[in-house]
Amino acid sequence: MREAFLNLWFDEDGQDLTEYALLVVLLALAAVAGIQGLATAISSTFANAATNLNTNT
């Protein structure tokens, strides 16, 4: 029984899948952070344009 647990402990067959999953999660978090920053910049640009249109008319 002890040998079976040691074999499971040192087995590296599922390691690649875990690393790829962590990489995908990291990329998704970076994409969400980037999109939020872009959304804020776009919203600010449209708000400035609306303000300029309202004050010039």
CHARMM internal coordinates of N, CA and C (Angstrom, degrees):
IC EDIT
DIST 1 N 1 CA 1.4487
DIST 1 CA 1 C 1.5252
ANGL 1 N 1 CA 1 C 110.63
DIST 1 C 2 N 1.3228
ANGL 1 CA 1 C 2 N 115.60
DIHE 1 N 1 CA 1 C 2 N -42.39
DIST 2 N 2 CA 1.4668
ANGL 1 C 2 N 2 CA 119.62
DIHE 1 CA 1 C 2 N 2 CA 179.52
DIST 2 CA 2 C 1.5286
ANGL 2 N 2 CA 2 C 110.59
DIHE 1 C 2 N 2 CA 2 C -62.06
DIST 2 C 3 N 1.3097
ANGL 2 CA 2 C 3 N 116.69
DIHE 2 N 2 CA 2 C 3 N -38.27
DIST 3 N 3 CA 1.4650
ANGL 2 C 3 N 3 CA 120.75
DIHE 2 CA 2 C 3 N 3 CA 179.80
DIST 3 CA 3 C 1.5270
ANGL 3 N 3 CA 3 C 111.12
DIHE 2 C 3 N 3 CA 3 C -66.06
DIST 3 C 4 N 1.3148
ANGL 3 CA 3 C 4 N 117.67
DIHE 3 N 3 CA 3 C 4 N -36.70
DIST 4 N 4 CA 1.4687
ANGL 3 C 4 N 4 CA 121.45
DIHE 3 CA 3 C 4 N 4 CA 178.02
DIST 4 CA 4 C 1.5305
ANGL 4 N 4 CA 4 C 110.09
DIHE 3 C 4 N 4 CA 4 C -63.95
DIST 4 C 5 N 1.3308
ANGL 4 CA 4 C 5 N 118.06
DIHE 4 N 4 CA 4 C 5 N -42.60
DIST 5 N 5 CA 1.4598
ANGL 4 C 5 N 5 CA 121.03
DIHE 4 CA 4 C 5 N 5 CA 178.37
DIST 5 CA 5 C 1.5267
ANGL 5 N 5 CA 5 C 111.33
DIHE 4 C 5 N 5 CA 5 C -66.27
DIST 5 C 6 N 1.3078
ANGL 5 CA 5 C 6 N 117.06
DIHE 5 N 5 CA 5 C 6 N -38.44
DIST 6 N 6 CA 1.4645
ANGL 5 C 6 N 6 CA 119.82
DIHE 5 CA 5 C 6 N 6 CA 178.02
DIST 6 CA 6 C 1.5265
ANGL 6 N 6 CA 6 C 110.83
DIHE 5 C 6 N 6 CA 6 C -64.88
DIST 6 C 7 N 1.3350
ANGL 6 CA 6 C 7 N 116.39
DIHE 6 N 6 CA 6 C 7 N -39.71
DIST 7 N 7 CA 1.4640
ANGL 6 C 7 N 7 CA 119.57
DIHE 6 CA 6 C 7 N 7 CA 177.05
DIST 7 CA 7 C 1.5237
ANGL 7 N 7 CA 7 C 111.56
DIHE 6 C 7 N 7 CA 7 C -62.81
DIST 7 C 8 N 1.3185
ANGL 7 CA 7 C 8 N 117.83
DIHE 7 N 7 CA 7 C 8 N -40.27
DIST 8 N 8 CA 1.4596
ANGL 7 C 8 N 8 CA 120.83
DIHE 7 CA 7 C 8 N 8 CA 177.71
DIST 8 CA 8 C 1.5266
ANGL 8 N 8 CA 8 C 111.18
DIHE 7 C 8 N 8 CA 8 C -67.34
DIST 8 C 9 N 1.3256
ANGL 8 CA 8 C 9 N 116.41
DIHE 8 N 8 CA 8 C 9 N -37.53
DIST 9 N 9 CA 1.4614
ANGL 8 C 9 N 9 CA 120.59
DIHE 8 CA 8 C 9 N 9 CA -178.49
DIST 9 CA 9 C 1.5279
ANGL 9 N 9 CA 9 C 112.08
DIHE 8 C 9 N 9 CA 9 C -64.96
DIST 9 C 10 N 1.3317
ANGL 9 CA 9 C 10 N 116.56
DIHE 9 N 9 CA 9 C 10 N -40.31
DIST 10 N 10 CA 1.4631
ANGL 9 C 10 N 10 CA 120.58
DIHE 9 CA 9 C 10 N 10 CA -176.16
DIST 10 CA 10 C 1.5243
ANGL 10 N 10 CA 10 C 113.42
DIHE 9 C 10 N 10 CA 10 C -95.94
DIST 10 C 11 N 1.3182
ANGL 10 CA 10 C 11 N 118.01
DIHE 10 N 10 CA 10 C 11 N 1.44
DIST 11 N 11 CA 1.4657
ANGL 10 C 11 N 11 CA 121.81
DIHE 10 CA 10 C 11 N 11 CA 178.79
DIST 11 CA 11 C 1.5236
ANGL 11 N 11 CA 11 C 109.11
DIHE 10 C 11 N 11 CA 11 C -73.36
DIST 11 C 12 N 1.3352
ANGL 11 CA 11 C 12 N 118.29
DIHE 11 N 11 CA 11 C 12 N 131.26
DIST 12 N 12 CA 1.4571
ANGL 11 C 12 N 12 CA 122.67
DIHE 11 CA 11 C 12 N 12 CA -176.83
DIST 12 CA 12 C 1.5244
ANGL 12 N 12 CA 12 C 112.53
DIHE 11 C 12 N 12 CA 12 C -114.81
DIST 12 C 13 N 1.3195
ANGL 12 CA 12 C 13 N 118.80
DIHE 12 N 12 CA 12 C 13 N 20.77
DIST 13 N 13 CA 1.4587
ANGL 12 C 13 N 13 CA 120.69
DIHE 12 CA 12 C 13 N 13 CA -176.66
DIST 13 CA 13 C 1.5293
ANGL 13 N 13 CA 13 C 112.82
DIHE 12 C 13 N 13 CA 13 C -66.91
DIST 13 C 14 N 1.3097
ANGL 13 CA 13 C 14 N 119.65
DIHE 13 N 13 CA 13 C 14 N -38.25
DIST 14 N 14 CA 1.4583
ANGL 13 C 14 N 14 CA 122.13
DIHE 13 CA 13 C 14 N 14 CA -177.54
DIST 14 CA 14 C 1.5097
ANGL 14 N 14 CA 14 C 114.29
DIHE 13 C 14 N 14 CA 14 C -90.38
DIST 14 C 15 N 1.3057
ANGL 14 CA 14 C 15 N 117.64
DIHE 14 N 14 CA 14 C 15 N 3.26
DIST 15 N 15 CA 1.4547
ANGL 14 C 15 N 15 CA 121.71
DIHE 14 CA 14 C 15 N 15 CA -175.27
DIST 15 CA 15 C 1.5263
ANGL 15 N 15 CA 15 C 112.09
DIHE 14 C 15 N 15 CA 15 C -66.08
DIST 15 C 16 N 1.3173
ANGL 15 CA 15 C 16 N 119.06
DIHE 15 N 15 CA 15 C 16 N -40.33
DIST 16 N 16 CA 1.4577
ANGL 15 C 16 N 16 CA 121.64
DIHE 15 CA 15 C 16 N 16 CA -178.18
DIST 16 CA 16 C 1.5229
ANGL 16 N 16 CA 16 C 111.36
DIHE 15 C 16 N 16 CA 16 C -63.23
DIST 16 C 17 N 1.3064
ANGL 16 CA 16 C 17 N 117.08
DIHE 16 N 16 CA 16 C 17 N -41.63
DIST 17 N 17 CA 1.4624
ANGL 16 C 17 N 17 CA 120.82
DIHE 16 CA 16 C 17 N 17 CA 179.87
DIST 17 CA 17 C 1.5231
ANGL 17 N 17 CA 17 C 110.68
DIHE 16 C 17 N 17 CA 17 C -61.98
DIST 17 C 18 N 1.3060
ANGL 17 CA 17 C 18 N 117.40
DIHE 17 N 17 CA 17 C 18 N -41.62
DIST 18 N 18 CA 1.4673
ANGL 17 C 18 N 18 CA 121.13
DIHE 17 CA 17 C 18 N 18 CA 178.90
DIST 18 CA 18 C 1.5224
ANGL 18 N 18 CA 18 C 110.75
DIHE 17 C 18 N 18 CA 18 C -64.81
DIST 18 C 19 N 1.3142
ANGL 18 CA 18 C 19 N 117.38
DIHE 18 N 18 CA 18 C 19 N -40.92
DIST 19 N 19 CA 1.4600
ANGL 18 C 19 N 19 CA 120.37
DIHE 18 CA 18 C 19 N 19 CA 179.43
DIST 19 CA 19 C 1.5175
ANGL 19 N 19 CA 19 C 111.01
DIHE 18 C 19 N 19 CA 19 C -65.50
DIST 19 C 20 N 1.3214
ANGL 19 CA 19 C 20 N 117.96
DIHE 19 N 19 CA 19 C 20 N -41.12
DIST 20 N 20 CA 1.4588
ANGL 19 C 20 N 20 CA 120.91
DIHE 19 CA 19 C 20 N 20 CA 177.79
DIST 20 CA 20 C 1.5257
ANGL 20 N 20 CA 20 C 111.06
DIHE 19 C 20 N 20 CA 20 C -65.89
DIST 20 C 21 N 1.3160
ANGL 20 CA 20 C 21 N 117.53
DIHE 20 N 20 CA 20 C 21 N -38.34
DIST 21 N 21 CA 1.4638
ANGL 20 C 21 N 21 CA 120.55
DIHE 20 CA 20 C 21 N 21 CA 178.55
DIST 21 CA 21 C 1.5241
ANGL 21 N 21 CA 21 C 110.39
DIHE 20 C 21 N 21 CA 21 C -64.53
DIST 21 C 22 N 1.3202
ANGL 21 CA 21 C 22 N 117.53
DIHE 21 N 21 CA 21 C 22 N -42.56
DIST 22 N 22 CA 1.4638
ANGL 21 C 22 N 22 CA 120.59
DIHE 21 CA 21 C 22 N 22 CA 177.79
DIST 22 CA 22 C 1.5258
ANGL 22 N 22 CA 22 C 111.37
DIHE 21 C 22 N 22 CA 22 C -64.30
DIST 22 C 23 N 1.3206
ANGL 22 CA 22 C 23 N 117.14
DIHE 22 N 22 CA 22 C 23 N -37.69
DIST 23 N 23 CA 1.4595
ANGL 22 C 23 N 23 CA 121.26
DIHE 22 CA 22 C 23 N 23 CA 178.20
DIST 23 CA 23 C 1.5271
ANGL 23 N 23 CA 23 C 110.76
DIHE 22 C 23 N 23 CA 23 C -65.08
DIST 23 C 24 N 1.3205
ANGL 23 CA 23 C 24 N 117.21
DIHE 23 N 23 CA 23 C 24 N -41.96
DIST 24 N 24 CA 1.4640
ANGL 23 C 24 N 24 CA 121.02
DIHE 23 CA 23 C 24 N 24 CA 178.62
DIST 24 CA 24 C 1.5279
ANGL 24 N 24 CA 24 C 110.58
DIHE 23 C 24 N 24 CA 24 C -64.20
DIST 24 C 25 N 1.3162
ANGL 24 CA 24 C 25 N 117.08
DIHE 24 N 24 CA 24 C 25 N -41.69
DIST 25 N 25 CA 1.4672
ANGL 24 C 25 N 25 CA 120.55
DIHE 24 CA 24 C 25 N 25 CA 178.66
DIST 25 CA 25 C 1.5276
ANGL 25 N 25 CA 25 C 110.27
DIHE 24 C 25 N 25 CA 25 C -63.55
DIST 25 C 26 N 1.3187
ANGL 25 CA 25 C 26 N 117.32
DIHE 25 N 25 CA 25 C 26 N -42.75
DIST 26 N 26 CA 1.4595
ANGL 25 C 26 N 26 CA 121.10
DIHE 25 CA 25 C 26 N 26 CA 179.26
DIST 26 CA 26 C 1.5271
ANGL 26 N 26 CA 26 C 111.11
DIHE 25 C 26 N 26 CA 26 C -62.77
DIST 26 C 27 N 1.3195
ANGL 26 CA 26 C 27 N 117.19
DIHE 26 N 26 CA 26 C 27 N -43.71
DIST 27 N 27 CA 1.4639
ANGL 26 C 27 N 27 CA 120.58
DIHE 26 CA 26 C 27 N 27 CA 178.39
DIST 27 CA 27 C 1.5256
ANGL 27 N 27 CA 27 C 111.34
DIHE 26 C 27 N 27 CA 27 C -65.26
DIST 27 C 28 N 1.3209
ANGL 27 CA 27 C 28 N 117.63
DIHE 27 N 27 CA 27 C 28 N -38.09
DIST 28 N 28 CA 1.4642
ANGL 27 C 28 N 28 CA 120.61
DIHE 27 CA 27 C 28 N 28 CA 178.68
DIST 28 CA 28 C 1.5274
ANGL 28 N 28 CA 28 C 110.69
DIHE 27 C 28 N 28 CA 28 C -65.29
DIST 28 C 29 N 1.3202
ANGL 28 CA 28 C 29 N 117.40
DIHE 28 N 28 CA 28 C 29 N -42.21
DIST 29 N 29 CA 1.4601
ANGL 28 C 29 N 29 CA 120.22
DIHE 28 CA 28 C 29 N 29 CA 177.66
DIST 29 CA 29 C 1.5252
ANGL 29 N 29 CA 29 C 111.80
DIHE 28 C 29 N 29 CA 29 C -63.59
DIST 29 C 30 N 1.3193
ANGL 29 CA 29 C 30 N 117.05
DIHE 29 N 29 CA 29 C 30 N -39.76
DIST 30 N 30 CA 1.4580
ANGL 29 C 30 N 30 CA 120.53
DIHE 29 CA 29 C 30 N 30 CA 178.14
DIST 30 CA 30 C 1.5288
ANGL 30 N 30 CA 30 C 110.57
DIHE 29 C 30 N 30 CA 30 C -66.02
DIST 30 C 31 N 1.3266
ANGL 30 CA 30 C 31 N 117.48
DIHE 30 N 30 CA 30 C 31 N -38.83
DIST 31 N 31 CA 1.4540
ANGL 30 C 31 N 31 CA 121.08
DIHE 30 CA 30 C 31 N 31 CA 178.77
DIST 31 CA 31 C 1.5264
ANGL 31 N 31 CA 31 C 110.73
DIHE 30 C 31 N 31 CA 31 C -65.69
DIST 31 C 32 N 1.3080
ANGL 31 CA 31 C 32 N 117.69
DIHE 31 N 31 CA 31 C 32 N -42.61
DIST 32 N 32 CA 1.4622
ANGL 31 C 32 N 32 CA 121.07
DIHE 31 CA 31 C 32 N 32 CA 179.23
DIST 32 CA 32 C 1.5264
ANGL 32 N 32 CA 32 C 110.20
DIHE 31 C 32 N 32 CA 32 C -63.47
DIST 32 C 33 N 1.3105
ANGL 32 CA 32 C 33 N 117.40
DIHE 32 N 32 CA 32 C 33 N -43.27
DIST 33 N 33 CA 1.4643
ANGL 32 C 33 N 33 CA 120.70
DIHE 32 CA 32 C 33 N 33 CA 178.85
DIST 33 CA 33 C 1.5289
ANGL 33 N 33 CA 33 C 110.86
DIHE 32 C 33 N 33 CA 33 C -62.99
DIST 33 C 34 N 1.3120
ANGL 33 CA 33 C 34 N 116.88
DIHE 33 N 33 CA 33 C 34 N -41.36
DIST 34 N 34 CA 1.4606
ANGL 33 C 34 N 34 CA 120.80
DIHE 33 CA 33 C 34 N 34 CA 178.93
DIST 34 CA 34 C 1.5135
ANGL 34 N 34 CA 34 C 112.29
DIHE 33 C 34 N 34 CA 34 C -66.75
DIST 34 C 35 N 1.3101
ANGL 34 CA 34 C 35 N 116.99
DIHE 34 N 34 CA 34 C 35 N -39.89
DIST 35 N 35 CA 1.4590
ANGL 34 C 35 N 35 CA 120.96
DIHE 34 CA 34 C 35 N 35 CA -179.35
DIST 35 CA 35 C 1.5252
ANGL 35 N 35 CA 35 C 110.22
DIHE 34 C 35 N 35 CA 35 C -68.47
DIST 35 C 36 N 1.3237
ANGL 35 CA 35 C 36 N 117.68
DIHE 35 N 35 CA 35 C 36 N -37.63
DIST 36 N 36 CA 1.4626
ANGL 35 C 36 N 36 CA 119.97
DIHE 35 CA 35 C 36 N 36 CA 177.90
DIST 36 CA 36 C 1.5223
ANGL 36 N 36 CA 36 C 111.24
DIHE 35 C 36 N 36 CA 36 C -63.47
DIST 36 C 37 N 1.3067
ANGL 36 CA 36 C 37 N 117.14
DIHE 36 N 36 CA 36 C 37 N -41.28
DIST 37 N 37 CA 1.4622
ANGL 36 C 37 N 37 CA 120.45
DIHE 36 CA 36 C 37 N 37 CA 177.05
DIST 37 CA 37 C 1.5116
ANGL 37 N 37 CA 37 C 111.67
DIHE 36 C 37 N 37 CA 37 C -65.00
DIST 37 C 38 N 1.3128
ANGL 37 CA 37 C 38 N 116.98
DIHE 37 N 37 CA 37 C 38 N -40.37
DIST 38 N 38 CA 1.4586
ANGL 37 C 38 N 38 CA 121.56
DIHE 37 CA 37 C 38 N 38 CA 178.32
DIST 38 CA 38 C 1.5258
ANGL 38 N 38 CA 38 C 110.60
DIHE 37 C 38 N 38 CA 38 C -66.02
DIST 38 C 39 N 1.3257
ANGL 38 CA 38 C 39 N 117.24
DIHE 38 N 38 CA 38 C 39 N -40.76
DIST 39 N 39 CA 1.4605
ANGL 38 C 39 N 39 CA 121.07
DIHE 38 CA 38 C 39 N 39 CA 179.25
DIST 39 CA 39 C 1.5233
ANGL 39 N 39 CA 39 C 110.81
DIHE 38 C 39 N 39 CA 39 C -63.00
DIST 39 C 40 N 1.3189
ANGL 39 CA 39 C 40 N 117.19
DIHE 39 N 39 CA 39 C 40 N -39.75
DIST 40 N 40 CA 1.4624
ANGL 39 C 40 N 40 CA 121.04
DIHE 39 CA 39 C 40 N 40 CA 178.08
DIST 40 CA 40 C 1.5255
ANGL 40 N 40 CA 40 C 110.78
DIHE 39 C 40 N 40 CA 40 C -64.14
DIST 40 C 41 N 1.3141
ANGL 40 CA 40 C 41 N 117.41
DIHE 40 N 40 CA 40 C 41 N -42.25
DIST 41 N 41 CA 1.4667
ANGL 40 C 41 N 41 CA 121.37
DIHE 40 CA 40 C 41 N 41 CA 179.90
DIST 41 CA 41 C 1.5258
ANGL 41 N 41 CA 41 C 110.88
DIHE 40 C 41 N 41 CA 41 C -65.96
DIST 41 C 42 N 1.3039
ANGL 41 CA 41 C 42 N 118.00
DIHE 41 N 41 CA 41 C 42 N -41.04
DIST 42 N 42 CA 1.4682
ANGL 41 C 42 N 42 CA 121.28
DIHE 41 CA 41 C 42 N 42 CA 179.64
DIST 42 CA 42 C 1.5201
ANGL 42 N 42 CA 42 C 110.06
DIHE 41 C 42 N 42 CA 42 C -66.92
DIST 42 C 43 N 1.3180
ANGL 42 CA 42 C 43 N 116.88
DIHE 42 N 42 CA 42 C 43 N -43.47
DIST 43 N 43 CA 1.4675
ANGL 42 C 43 N 43 CA 120.62
DIHE 42 CA 42 C 43 N 43 CA 178.86
DIST 43 CA 43 C 1.5233
ANGL 43 N 43 CA 43 C 110.89
DIHE 42 C 43 N 43 CA 43 C -60.80
DIST 43 C 44 N 1.3117
ANGL 43 CA 43 C 44 N 116.66
DIHE 43 N 43 CA 43 C 44 N -42.27
DIST 44 N 44 CA 1.4560
ANGL 43 C 44 N 44 CA 121.14
DIHE 43 CA 43 C 44 N 44 CA 178.54
DIST 44 CA 44 C 1.5267
ANGL 44 N 44 CA 44 C 111.23
DIHE 43 C 44 N 44 CA 44 C -63.68
DIST 44 C 45 N 1.3077
ANGL 44 CA 44 C 45 N 117.45
DIHE 44 N 44 CA 44 C 45 N -41.06
DIST 45 N 45 CA 1.4659
ANGL 44 C 45 N 45 CA 121.82
DIHE 44 CA 44 C 45 N 45 CA 179.39
DIST 45 CA 45 C 1.5197
ANGL 45 N 45 CA 45 C 110.94
DIHE 44 C 45 N 45 CA 45 C -63.20
DIST 45 C 46 N 1.3310
ANGL 45 CA 45 C 46 N 117.81
DIHE 45 N 45 CA 45 C 46 N -44.76
DIST 46 N 46 CA 1.4580
ANGL 45 C 46 N 46 CA 120.66
DIHE 45 CA 45 C 46 N 46 CA 179.46
DIST 46 CA 46 C 1.5265
ANGL 46 N 46 CA 46 C 111.39
DIHE 45 C 46 N 46 CA 46 C -68.54
DIST 46 C 47 N 1.3205
ANGL 46 CA 46 C 47 N 117.25
DIHE 46 N 46 CA 46 C 47 N -35.24
DIST 47 N 47 CA 1.4692
ANGL 46 C 47 N 47 CA 119.92
DIHE 46 CA 46 C 47 N 47 CA 177.29
DIST 47 CA 47 C 1.5249
ANGL 47 N 47 CA 47 C 110.43
DIHE 46 C 47 N 47 CA 47 C -64.93
DIST 47 C 48 N 1.3249
ANGL 47 CA 47 C 48 N 117.25
DIHE 47 N 47 CA 47 C 48 N -41.55
DIST 48 N 48 CA 1.4687
ANGL 47 C 48 N 48 CA 121.21
DIHE 47 CA 47 C 48 N 48 CA 177.00
DIST 48 CA 48 C 1.5220
ANGL 48 N 48 CA 48 C 110.87
DIHE 47 C 48 N 48 CA 48 C -64.12
DIST 48 C 49 N 1.3222
ANGL 48 CA 48 C 49 N 116.99
DIHE 48 N 48 CA 48 C 49 N -41.64
DIST 49 N 49 CA 1.4766
ANGL 48 C 49 N 49 CA 120.36
DIHE 48 CA 48 C 49 N 49 CA 179.09
DIST 49 CA 49 C 1.5240
ANGL 49 N 49 CA 49 C 110.04
DIHE 48 C 49 N 49 CA 49 C -63.55
DIST 49 C 50 N 1.3384
ANGL 49 CA 49 C 50 N 117.77
DIHE 49 N 49 CA 49 C 50 N -42.73
DIST 50 N 50 CA 1.4673
ANGL 49 C 50 N 50 CA 121.10
DIHE 49 CA 49 C 50 N 50 CA 179.37
DIST 50 CA 50 C 1.5270
ANGL 50 N 50 CA 50 C 110.71
DIHE 49 C 50 N 50 CA 50 C -63.88
DIST 50 C 51 N 1.3190
ANGL 50 CA 50 C 51 N 116.70
DIHE 50 N 50 CA 50 C 51 N -40.23
DIST 51 N 51 CA 1.4673
ANGL 50 C 51 N 51 CA 120.73
DIHE 50 CA 50 C 51 N 51 CA 178.38
DIST 51 CA 51 C 1.5206
ANGL 51 N 51 CA 51 C 110.62
DIHE 50 C 51 N 51 CA 51 C -63.59
DIST 51 C 52 N 1.3223
ANGL 51 CA 51 C 52 N 117.68
DIHE 51 N 51 CA 51 C 52 N -42.98
DIST 52 N 52 CA 1.4557
ANGL 51 C 52 N 52 CA 121.75
DIHE 51 CA 51 C 52 N 52 CA 179.97
DIST 52 CA 52 C 1.5219
ANGL 52 N 52 CA 52 C 110.92
DIHE 51 C 52 N 52 CA 52 C -66.51
DIST 52 C 53 N 1.3085
ANGL 52 CA 52 C 53 N 118.22
DIHE 52 N 52 CA 52 C 53 N -37.80
DIST 53 N 53 CA 1.4604
ANGL 52 C 53 N 53 CA 120.47
DIHE 52 CA 52 C 53 N 53 CA 178.41
DIST 53 CA 53 C 1.5257
ANGL 53 N 53 CA 53 C 111.32
DIHE 52 C 53 N 53 CA 53 C -68.07
DIST 53 C 54 N 1.3174
ANGL 53 CA 53 C 54 N 117.46
DIHE 53 N 53 CA 53 C 54 N -37.95
DIST 54 N 54 CA 1.4659
ANGL 53 C 54 N 54 CA 121.00
DIHE 53 CA 53 C 54 N 54 CA -179.35
DIST 54 CA 54 C 1.5309
ANGL 54 N 54 CA 54 C 112.21
DIHE 53 C 54 N 54 CA 54 C -71.93
DIST 54 C 55 N 1.3190
ANGL 54 CA 54 C 55 N 118.34
DIHE 54 N 54 CA 54 C 55 N -34.08
DIST 55 N 55 CA 1.4684
ANGL 54 C 55 N 55 CA 120.08
DIHE 54 CA 54 C 55 N 55 CA -177.81
DIST 55 CA 55 C 1.5132
ANGL 55 N 55 CA 55 C 111.67
DIHE 54 C 55 N 55 CA 55 C -81.94
DIST 55 C 56 N 1.3148
ANGL 55 CA 55 C 56 N 119.63
DIHE 55 N 55 CA 55 C 56 N -23.92
DIST 56 N 56 CA 1.4710
ANGL 55 C 56 N 56 CA 121.64
DIHE 55 CA 55 C 56 N 56 CA -177.43
DIST 56 CA 56 C 1.5071
ANGL 56 N 56 CA 56 C 112.46
DIHE 55 C 56 N 56 CA 56 C -89.33
DIST 56 C 57 N 1.3121
ANGL 56 CA 56 C 57 N 119.41
DIHE 56 N 56 CA 56 C 57 N -7.98
DIST 57 N 57 CA 1.4662
ANGL 56 C 57 N 57 CA 119.55
DIHE 56 CA 56 C 57 N 57 CA -178.43
DIST 57 CA 57 C 1.4995
ANGL 57 N 57 CA 57 C 111.92
DIHE 56 C 57 N 57 CA 57 C -97.76
END
COOR INIT
IC SEED 1 N 1 CA 1 C
IC BUILD
